[in-house]
C-alpha cells in the first residue's frame, strides 16, 4: 500500500466510522484489505484503493470500512459489567420501572452479538421476577456482515469456548454440525439493526441501559465527544451508560457523570444517584424494539 493510499484510507475511515488509524497500523490495513481483495477477486490493494478513490461504487467503499472495523468480542467479555448489570442495574430498574414494567437496553457496536445474547441470558435467569415485563434489547453495529452473523446466532467451537459458562451452553445452545446456535427464544429477545455511532439515533427512542464498551478507545477526542453527545440524550432520566474498563466520559461529555461507586458506569449529569434494594417483582415477556 502506498503512503498516499494509506493517508486516503485513514481519512475515509475517520469520516465514515470515526476510526482513528495511526501510522503504526499500516500493516493491519494491508492485512485486512488483502483478505478483502482475495474475497472479491481484486488483483491488488492498489487496484482496490483505485476503485475506492474513483468513488463510483459506494458498496466497495462500505466493504473497505467494514474490513477495517474491529469486531473483537466474546460472551461475557470482562465479567465485571455483567455482574454490574445483574446485581445493580437490573434491581434498580425493577424498582424504578415497577409501574410500567418495561425495560429497554441498547448494545451499541454489538459486533456478532455475543454481548447482547449474554445480557439476554442473564435476563432469562431472572424470568420469574420479570414475569409480565416487556423487555427489549437492541443491538447495533456499523457492519452489516457481522449483524447477519448475530441474527443467525451461530458460533464456532472457539467462539463458544471464549467466556460462555457450560451451564448456559447446555441450556441455550444446540449443536449445528461443527457449530453451536443459540436458541430461537434467545434470538427473539434481541433485535439487530445497522447503525453508525456518528449518525443521528433519535429514531431509537430512549433506553434504561446502554452498553457501549471498548469502542471509544478507537476514536480521537473530537469523535469521542461526538459519540457521547449522541448517546447521552438516548438515556432516560435515571438511565445508565456502561463503558469499557479503560474508557471514560470525564472531560468529554458534560451531560454524563461517573457513578462514584461503580467503575465504568455513567449516568445523566442531572440525575440523582439511585441506591435501591433488589426488587422482589414477580417469566419475562420479551419483544422487539418498538418502532419510533
Secondary structure, 3 states (H helix, E strand, C coil): CCHHHHHHHHHHHHHHHCECCCHHHHHHHHHHHHHHHHHCCCCCHHHHHHHHHHCCCHHHHHHHHHHHCCCCCCCCCCHHHHHHHHHHHHHHHHHHCCCCCEEEEEECCCCCCHHHHHHHHHHHHCCCCCECCEEEEEEEECCHHHHHHHHHCEEEHHHHHCCCCHHHHHHHEEEECCEEEECHHHHHCEEEEECCCCCCCHHHCCEEEEECCCCHHHECHHHHHHHHHHHHCCEEEEEEEECCCCCCCCCCCCCEEECCCCCCEEEECCCCCCCCCCCCCCCEEECCCCCC
